């Protein structure tokens, strides 16, 4: 009888654990989603929306659907969004969710769409967002530079630290409006970005904050995008210049031919 009671108790406990895991796994995605949509706008000073977050509490695998980072207000007229990530895959160490530092084995952003607005050699939407992120993380950077600076209440209540062993952005495309040279019409272009691959982020004992991680990743995206758009704009300018030079050369040749023919005509008339 006691044996049956123990078996029954064990099965009941197992069922409770399974239910708890399922419930936690179901709601954890919503919790993370709410957290990101709350903290993200504070860091970037733009909107941040997420379609859904899936977390496998036992496997440590997860995913993010439809992450959309909005444009700053002054750039919304041409495009309301700056970065749109349809799918992102995440693998983490499940046990680290209960520790002071969450260990993320890998993050992969697949085929993000980036809207670039502005001057690749001057002010643009990505650099504006980057400036907002730098302003947000400035307090943490100042603290690192001067450890004797008293911690603010916000710093004392800082969230969990992170470790990201492998971060990959693959298949990214940039949509931009660029001008090759003055006087040339604006041209819409789409250029691919080379893969962005980062490793060993926050591997030290202090980890990395969410703000610093955002700063690092967005910085890499901004640099790669500005370089790609700048190269495209330069090539457009070169093509336009070559075309203009060719047109002038052809026009000069035609004018020379006409002058020669006209000279011969005058010569014939004078000879008579």
MARDRENLO-80980 format. One record per residue (C-alpha): residue number from 1; chain; x, z, y. Coordinates in Angstrom, 3 decimals. Example, Ala and Ser with C-alpha at 12.3 -4.5 7.8 and 13.67 -1.06 7.14 Angstrom:
BEGIN
(bami 1; A; (12.300; 7.800; -4.500))
(bami 2; A; (13.670; 7.140; -1.060))
***
This chain:
BEGIN
(bami 1; A; (0.000; 0.000; 0.000))
(bami 2; A; (2.773; 0.989; 2.405))
(bami 3; A; (4.593; -2.230; 1.494))
(bami 4; A; (1.507; -4.282; 2.383))
(bami 5; A; (1.160; -2.396; 5.666))
(bami 6; A; (4.818; -3.088; 6.507))
(bami 7; A; (4.447; -6.785; 5.642))
(bami 8; A; (1.242; -6.995; 7.685))
(bami 9; A; (2.908; -5.234; 10.617))
(bami 10; A; (5.927; -7.544; 10.400))
(bami 11; A; (3.734; -10.669; 10.380))
(bami 12; A; (1.716; -9.365; 13.316))
(bami 13; A; (4.913; -8.648; 15.242))
(bami 14; A; (6.205; -12.152; 14.461))
(bami 15; A; (2.945; -13.690; 15.706))
(bami 16; A; (3.165; -11.643; 18.926))
(bami 17; A; (6.772; -12.776; 19.461))
(bami 18; A; (5.865; -16.431; 18.880))
(bami 19; A; (2.918; -16.178; 21.260))
(bami 20; A; (5.116; -14.477; 23.862))
(bami 21; A; (7.741; -17.198; 23.579))
(bami 22; A; (5.121; -19.929; 23.911))
(bami 23; A; (3.490; -18.252; 26.917))
(bami 24; A; (6.815; -17.585; 28.642))
(bami 25; A; (7.977; -21.113; 27.938))
(bami 26; A; (4.730; -22.535; 29.322))
(bami 27; A; (4.718; -20.503; 32.520))
(bami 28; A; (8.476; -20.507; 33.107))
(bami 29; A; (8.348; -24.164; 34.138))
(bami 30; A; (5.676; -23.368; 36.721))
(bami 31; A; (7.701; -20.414; 37.977))
(bami 32; A; (10.839; -22.535; 38.373))
(bami 33; A; (8.818; -25.329; 40.016))
(bami 34; A; (7.284; -22.913; 42.525))
(bami 35; A; (10.701; -21.425; 43.248))
(bami 36; A; (12.337; -24.810; 43.853))
(bami 37; A; (9.487; -26.004; 46.070))
(bami 38; A; (9.781; -22.781; 48.092))
(bami 39; A; (13.562; -22.550; 48.433))
(bami 40; A; (14.325; -26.294; 48.612))
(bami 41; A; (12.683; -26.933; 52.011))
(bami 42; A; (14.539; -23.941; 53.472))
(bami 43; A; (17.854; -25.460; 52.387))
(bami 44; A; (17.239; -29.099; 53.372))
(bami 45; A; (14.679; -28.596; 56.188))
(bami 46; A; (12.607; -31.365; 54.579))
(bami 47; A; (9.808; -31.441; 52.052))
(bami 48; A; (10.566; -31.050; 48.344))
(bami 49; A; (7.924; -31.692; 45.710))
(bami 50; A; (8.147; -31.696; 41.912))
(bami 51; A; (5.643; -33.209; 39.520))
(bami 52; A; (6.412; -30.894; 36.597))
(bami 53; A; (9.170; -28.856; 34.971))
(bami 54; A; (9.398; -28.458; 31.198))
(bami 55; A; (11.430; -25.620; 29.686))
(bami 56; A; (12.101; -25.050; 25.978))
(bami 57; A; (12.848; -21.338; 25.946))
(bami 58; A; (14.296; -21.426; 22.420))
(bami 59; A; (16.159; -24.745; 22.505))
(bami 60; A; (17.440; -24.457; 26.058))
(bami 61; A; (16.359; -28.024; 26.791))
(bami 62; A; (14.206; -28.947; 29.729))
(bami 63; A; (13.246; -31.670; 32.118))
(bami 64; A; (12.034; -32.375; 35.620))
(bami 65; A; (9.499; -35.087; 36.465))
(bami 66; A; (9.112; -36.769; 39.846))
(bami 67; A; (11.375; -34.747; 42.118))
(bami 68; A; (10.940; -36.097; 45.654))
(bami 69; A; (13.071; -35.037; 48.636))
(bami 70; A; (11.444; -35.950; 51.931))
(bami 71; A; (13.087; -37.516; 54.969))
(bami 72; A; (13.729; -35.599; 58.203))
(bami 73; A; (10.922; -36.037; 60.746))
(bami 74; A; (12.799; -38.551; 62.906))
(bami 75; A; (13.336; -40.863; 59.918))
(bami 76; A; (9.867; -40.700; 58.343))
(bami 77; A; (8.558; -43.764; 60.176))
(bami 78; A; (10.447; -46.170; 57.908))
(bami 79; A; (10.305; -44.094; 54.725))
(bami 80; A; (8.699; -40.689; 54.048))
(bami 81; A; (11.184; -39.959; 51.252))
(bami 82; A; (14.975; -39.829; 51.072))
(bami 83; A; (15.557; -39.330; 47.339))
(bami 84; A; (13.140; -39.863; 44.461))
(bami 85; A; (14.143; -38.795; 40.946))
(bami 86; A; (11.679; -39.905; 38.275))
(bami 87; A; (13.346; -38.073; 35.382))
(bami 88; A; (15.980; -35.372; 35.059))
(bami 89; A; (17.175; -33.772; 31.818))
(bami 90; A; (18.583; -30.248; 31.649))
(bami 91; A; (20.272; -28.232; 28.888))
(bami 92; A; (21.028; -24.552; 29.369))
(bami 93; A; (22.028; -21.452; 27.433))
(bami 94; A; (18.675; -19.667; 26.817))
(bami 95; A; (20.193; -16.196; 26.704))
(bami 96; A; (21.700; -16.657; 30.171))
(bami 97; A; (18.198; -16.640; 31.704))
(bami 98; A; (18.271; -12.861; 31.326))
(bami 99; A; (21.807; -12.464; 32.731))
(bami 100; A; (23.154; -12.452; 36.282))
(bami 101; A; (24.437; -16.015; 35.908))
(bami 102; A; (22.409; -18.864; 34.409))
(bami 103; A; (24.671; -21.182; 32.409))
(bami 104; A; (23.536; -24.815; 32.531))
(bami 105; A; (25.322; -27.004; 30.002))
(bami 106; A; (24.273; -30.314; 31.537))
(bami 107; A; (22.075; -31.924; 34.164))
(bami 108; A; (21.380; -35.661; 34.159))
(bami 109; A; (19.488; -37.450; 36.925))
(bami 110; A; (18.294; -40.816; 35.670))
(bami 111; A; (17.803; -43.862; 37.935))
(bami 112; A; (17.124; -42.067; 41.229))
(bami 113; A; (15.901; -44.166; 44.170))
(bami 114; A; (17.599; -43.413; 47.502))
(bami 115; A; (16.223; -44.592; 50.859))
(bami 116; A; (18.903; -45.004; 53.515))
(bami 117; A; (17.927; -45.203; 57.169))
(bami 118; A; (20.330; -45.355; 60.090))
(bami 119; A; (23.899; -46.392; 60.703))
(bami 120; A; (26.370; -46.118; 57.791))
(bami 121; A; (29.084; -45.663; 60.424))
(bami 122; A; (27.075; -43.180; 62.506))
(bami 123; A; (23.855; -41.134; 62.396))
(bami 124; A; (21.609; -41.578; 59.358))
(bami 125; A; (18.993; -39.694; 57.352))
(bami 126; A; (21.294; -38.443; 54.593))
(bami 127; A; (23.834; -37.061; 57.027))
(bami 128; A; (20.986; -35.314; 58.860))
(bami 129; A; (19.877; -33.624; 55.626))
(bami 130; A; (23.500; -32.801; 54.840))
(bami 131; A; (23.813; -31.142; 58.241))
(bami 132; A; (20.737; -29.024; 57.499))
(bami 133; A; (22.211; -27.927; 54.159))
(bami 134; A; (25.546; -27.094; 55.797))
(bami 135; A; (23.751; -24.988; 58.404))
(bami 136; A; (21.869; -23.102; 55.671))
(bami 137; A; (24.990; -22.397; 53.612))
(bami 138; A; (27.134; -21.616; 56.665))
(bami 139; A; (26.478; -17.882; 56.368))
(bami 140; A; (27.801; -17.835; 52.796))
(bami 141; A; (30.862; -19.891; 53.807))
(bami 142; A; (31.603; -17.558; 56.706))
(bami 143; A; (31.336; -14.589; 54.338))
(bami 144; A; (33.807; -16.218; 51.938))
(bami 145; A; (36.252; -16.864; 54.779))
(bami 146; A; (35.988; -13.259; 56.011))
(bami 147; A; (35.128; -10.839; 53.164))
(bami 148; A; (35.033; -7.920; 55.654))
(bami 149; A; (31.912; -9.358; 57.285))
(bami 150; A; (28.971; -7.038; 56.472))
(bami 151; A; (26.481; -8.574; 54.116))
(bami 152; A; (23.081; -9.427; 55.538))
(bami 153; A; (19.894; -8.221; 53.777))
(bami 154; A; (19.289; -11.772; 52.574))
(bami 155; A; (22.762; -11.911; 51.015))
(bami 156; A; (22.263; -8.557; 49.352))
(bami 157; A; (19.058; -9.877; 47.756))
(bami 158; A; (20.598; -13.216; 46.768))
(bami 159; A; (19.208; -14.795; 43.617))
(bami 160; A; (20.952; -15.540; 40.372))
(bami 161; A; (24.255; -17.354; 40.307))
(bami 162; A; (24.619; -20.623; 38.442))
(bami 163; A; (27.174; -22.395; 36.301))
(bami 164; A; (26.845; -26.132; 35.733))
(bami 165; A; (29.283; -27.453; 33.159))
(bami 166; A; (28.353; -31.128; 33.451))
(bami 167; A; (26.379; -32.952; 36.149))
(bami 168; A; (25.657; -36.696; 35.991))
(bami 169; A; (23.762; -39.095; 38.234))
(bami 170; A; (23.383; -42.473; 36.580))
(bami 171; A; (21.612; -45.723; 37.447))
(bami 172; A; (21.048; -44.817; 41.108))
(bami 173; A; (19.915; -47.482; 43.589))
(bami 174; A; (19.975; -47.412; 47.383))
(bami 175; A; (17.374; -49.199; 49.506))
(bami 176; A; (18.507; -49.812; 53.082))
(bami 177; A; (17.977; -51.923; 56.187))
(bami 178; A; (21.310; -53.055; 57.611))
(bami 179; A; (22.665; -55.327; 60.333))
(bami 180; A; (25.782; -57.338; 59.521))
(bami 181; A; (26.890; -58.154; 63.083))
(bami 182; A; (25.226; -57.845; 66.513))
(bami 183; A; (22.540; -60.464; 66.916))
(bami 184; A; (21.972; -60.909; 63.188))
(bami 185; A; (18.484; -60.013; 61.980))
(bami 186; A; (17.984; -56.765; 60.065))
(bami 187; A; (18.148; -57.385; 56.345))
(bami 188; A; (16.645; -55.285; 53.567))
(bami 189; A; (19.086; -54.709; 50.721))
(bami 190; A; (19.211; -52.812; 47.452))
(bami 191; A; (22.635; -51.812; 46.205))
(bami 192; A; (23.598; -49.905; 43.036))
(bami 193; A; (25.622; -46.712; 43.171))
(bami 194; A; (28.426; -45.986; 40.730))
(bami 195; A; (27.795; -43.016; 38.445))
(bami 196; A; (28.463; -39.623; 40.024))
(bami 197; A; (29.976; -37.212; 37.486))
(bami 198; A; (30.863; -33.593; 38.292))
(bami 199; A; (32.133; -30.935; 35.903))
(bami 200; A; (32.964; -27.233; 35.936))
(bami 201; A; (30.756; -26.156; 38.828))
(bami 202; A; (30.604; -22.366; 39.165))
(bami 203; A; (32.658; -21.642; 36.050))
(bami 204; A; (34.333; -18.633; 37.664))
(bami 205; A; (32.919; -15.115; 37.427))
(bami 206; A; (31.075; -15.460; 40.747))
(bami 207; A; (29.329; -18.687; 39.739))
(bami 208; A; (27.782; -20.922; 42.392))
(bami 209; A; (24.667; -20.391; 44.487))
(bami 210; A; (21.742; -22.807; 44.498))
(bami 211; A; (22.523; -23.630; 48.142))
(bami 212; A; (26.173; -24.378; 47.421))
(bami 213; A; (25.217; -26.489; 44.406))
(bami 214; A; (22.799; -28.485; 46.573))
(bami 215; A; (25.514; -28.921; 49.181))
(bami 216; A; (28.011; -30.209; 46.624))
(bami 217; A; (25.622; -32.663; 44.951))
(bami 218; A; (24.042; -33.957; 48.150))
(bami 219; A; (27.512; -34.365; 49.634))
(bami 220; A; (28.560; -36.592; 46.735))
(bami 221; A; (25.355; -38.645; 47.025))
(bami 222; A; (25.798; -39.028; 50.797))
(bami 223; A; (29.416; -40.154; 50.549))
(bami 224; A; (28.673; -42.654; 47.763))
(bami 225; A; (25.609; -44.019; 49.590))
(bami 226; A; (27.324; -44.400; 52.957))
(bami 227; A; (30.243; -46.162; 51.287))
(bami 228; A; (27.952; -48.558; 49.377))
(bami 229; A; (25.785; -49.370; 52.402))
(bami 230; A; (28.839; -49.676; 54.651))
(bami 231; A; (30.452; -52.131; 52.243))
(bami 232; A; (27.214; -54.139; 52.081))
(bami 233; A; (26.894; -54.210; 55.884))
(bami 234; A; (30.528; -55.290; 56.245))
(bami 235; A; (30.024; -58.085; 53.719))
(bami 236; A; (26.875; -59.239; 55.531))
(bami 237; A; (28.846; -59.331; 58.752))
(bami 238; A; (31.635; -61.314; 57.107))
(bami 239; A; (29.172; -63.775; 55.591))
(bami 240; A; (27.411; -64.185; 58.926))
(bami 241; A; (30.732; -64.699; 60.720))
(bami 242; A; (31.904; -67.218; 58.118))
(bami 243; A; (28.595; -69.064; 58.428))
(bami 244; A; (28.835; -69.093; 62.212))
(bami 245; A; (32.461; -70.259; 62.074))
(bami 246; A; (31.523; -73.004; 59.626))
(bami 247; A; (28.646; -74.098; 61.825))
(bami 248; A; (30.920; -74.277; 64.877))
(bami 249; A; (33.543; -76.182; 62.889))
(bami 250; A; (30.949; -78.676; 61.627))
(bami 251; A; (29.461; -79.053; 65.092))
(bami 252; A; (32.922; -79.713; 66.531))
(bami 253; A; (33.650; -82.326; 63.905))
(bami 254; A; (30.333; -84.070; 64.567))
(bami 255; A; (30.952; -83.969; 68.300))
(bami 256; A; (34.428; -85.444; 67.761))
(bami 257; A; (33.044; -88.242; 65.627))
(bami 258; A; (30.434; -89.046; 68.246))
(bami 259; A; (33.060; -89.039; 70.993))
(bami 260; A; (35.234; -91.435; 69.006))
(bami 261; A; (32.327; -93.787; 68.448))
(bami 262; A; (31.357; -93.533; 72.114))
(bami 263; A; (34.955; -94.244; 73.153))
(bami 264; A; (35.056; -97.345; 71.002))
(bami 265; A; (31.806; -98.526; 72.540))
(bami 266; A; (33.184; -98.076; 76.041))
(bami 267; A; (36.394; -99.808; 74.991))
(bami 268; A; (34.437; -102.771; 73.710))
(bami 269; A; (32.442; -103.041; 76.920))
(bami 270; A; (35.509; -102.811; 79.136))
(bami 271; A; (37.268; -105.401; 77.034))
(bami 272; A; (34.550; -107.858; 77.825))
***
